[in-house]
Amino acid sequence: MNPKLNFIFARRSVRQYKAKDIPEQMVTDILKAAMAAPSAGANDPWHFVIVQDKVTLQKLADGLPNGKMLADAGLGIIVCGDLAKAHDTKESYMLQDCSAAIENILLAATALGLGACWLGAHPRSDRIIHLRMVLEIPNEITPISVISIGWPERISPPRTRYSRESVHMEKW
């Protein structure tokens, strides 16, 4: 693995965190990285709900089947999309743009020594309803995902899941 890409290979889904706060500057740096993502037509249809309150993190965890780690996270970032701002008001562009921002969040967290885990919300209506209720997200905004972030209990070694069978040169 190319060591220049280690921050990518080191990114893992981290679900166990130390009880330690995340400095405000790190949160800002992560958000700046998120908003550096590419966006169709540079429309930036994303919004980010930042949650650090332990009671709210617990409420989020209680309503997300795979989100129990949020209760111990130092930070939750809920990535939302605004269809009205998406290129050609197409859902697929909104989802792609928000996914690019999500990946930047995950990579930025890793580069800063934090651990993170991406939890899908969209298109599951029960998860979307839960996020809307807990966070008072307006109906015209779509919760796409939740990212738990914290100081990792343990660090896994870098890896890749490269598979030559998934690569097609020139043609299928």
C-alpha positions in Angstrom: 0.0 0.0 0.0 1.3 3.4 -0.9 2.2 5.2 2.4 1.0 8.5 0.9 -2.5 7.1 1.0 -2.2 5.7 4.5 -5.0 8.1 5.8 -7.3 6.3 3.4 -6.2 2.8 4.2 -6.4 3.6 7.9 -10.0 4.6 7.7 -12.1 1.9 9.5 -15.6 1.8 11.0 -14.9 2.5 14.6 -17.7 1.7 17.1 -15.9 1.9 20.5 -14.8 5.3 21.8 -12.9 6.6 24.8 -14.8 9.1 27.1 -13.0 12.2 25.8 -14.3 15.4 24.3 -13.5 16.5 20.7 -12.1 20.0 20.5 -14.2 22.6 18.7 -11.4 23.3 16.2 -11.4 19.6 15.2 -15.2 19.7 14.6 -14.7 22.8 12.5 -11.9 21.1 10.5 -14.0 18.1 9.9 -16.9 20.3 8.6 -14.5 22.3 6.4 -13.3 18.9 4.9 -16.9 17.9 4.4 -17.7 21.1 2.5 -14.6 20.7 0.3 -16.3 17.7 -1.3 -17.3 17.9 -5.0 -20.9 18.8 -5.8 -22.8 18.6 -9.0 -23.0 22.2 -10.3 -21.3 23.3 -7.1 -24.7 23.5 -5.6 -23.7 22.1 -2.2 -27.1 20.6 -1.2 -25.8 19.5 2.2 -26.6 20.5 5.7 -24.9 19.1 8.9 -26.5 18.8 12.3 -23.8 18.6 15.0 -24.7 16.7 18.2 -22.4 16.6 21.2 -25.1 16.5 24.0 -25.0 13.1 25.6 -28.8 13.0 26.1 -29.4 13.7 22.4 -26.8 11.2 21.3 -28.5 8.6 23.5 -31.9 9.4 21.9 -30.4 9.0 18.5 -28.8 5.7 19.5 -32.1 4.4 20.9 -33.9 4.8 17.5 -31.2 3.6 15.1 -30.8 -0.2 15.0 -27.1 -0.1 14.3 -26.4 3.1 16.1 -25.7 2.0 19.7 -22.2 3.4 19.5 -23.6 7.0 19.3 -24.3 6.9 23.0 -20.5 6.7 23.7 -19.4 9.0 20.8 -18.0 12.4 21.4 -19.8 13.7 18.4 -22.6 12.8 16.0 -22.9 14.5 12.6 -26.1 14.0 10.8 -25.7 14.7 7.1 -28.8 16.0 5.4 -29.7 16.9 1.9 -31.8 19.8 0.4 -33.4 18.5 -2.8 -34.3 22.1 -3.8 -30.5 22.9 -3.9 -29.5 19.7 -5.7 -28.4 19.9 -9.4 -31.5 19.8 -11.5 -33.4 19.1 -8.3 -32.5 15.4 -8.7 -32.4 13.1 -5.7 -29.5 11.1 -7.2 -27.3 14.2 -7.4 -28.2 15.2 -3.8 -27.3 11.7 -2.6 -24.0 11.6 -4.5 -23.0 15.1 -3.2 -23.8 14.2 0.4 -22.0 10.9 0.0 -18.9 12.7 -1.1 -19.1 15.0 1.9 -19.6 11.9 4.1 -16.5 10.3 2.8 -14.5 13.5 3.4 -15.8 13.5 7.0 -14.7 9.9 7.5 -11.2 10.6 6.0 -10.8 13.9 8.0 -11.7 12.2 11.2 -9.1 9.4 10.5 -6.4 12.0 9.6 -7.1 13.8 12.9 -6.6 10.6 14.9 -10.4 10.1 15.5 -12.5 7.1 14.7 -15.8 7.3 12.9 -18.7 5.1 11.7 -21.1 5.8 8.9 -24.8 4.9 9.6 -27.2 5.0 6.7 -30.6 6.7 7.3 -31.9 7.3 3.8 -34.0 5.6 2.3 -35.3 3.9 5.5 -38.4 5.9 6.5 -38.3 4.8 10.2 -34.8 6.1 10.6 -35.7 9.4 8.7 -38.7 9.9 10.9 -36.7 9.3 14.1 -34.0 11.8 13.1 -36.6 14.4 12.1 -38.3 14.0 15.5 -35.2 14.1 17.7 -33.4 16.8 15.8 -36.4 18.8 14.5 -35.3 18.5 10.9 -37.7 20.3 8.6 -39.7 18.2 6.1 -38.0 19.7 3.1 -34.6 18.5 4.3 -33.7 14.8 4.0 -31.6 13.1 6.6 -29.1 11.0 4.6 -26.8 9.5 7.3 -25.5 9.7 10.8 -21.8 9.6 11.5 -20.5 8.7 15.0 -17.1 10.2 15.8 -14.9 9.8 18.9 -11.4 8.9 20.1 -11.0 5.2 19.2 -10.6 2.6 22.0 -8.3 0.7 19.7 -6.7 1.4 16.3 -6.9 -1.3 13.6 -4.1 -1.7 11.1 -4.4 0.0 7.7 -5.8 -2.2 5.0 -7.4 -2.3 1.5 -10.1 -4.5 0.1 -8.6 -4.2 -3.4 -9.8 -7.0 -5.7 -8.5 -7.4 -9.2 -11.7 -9.2 -10.2 -13.6 -5.9 -9.7 -11.3 -4.0 -12.2 -12.2 -4.0 -15.9 -9.6 -2.4 -18.2 -10.9 -0.5 -21.2 -14.1 -2.7 -21.5 -16.0 -5.0 -19.3 
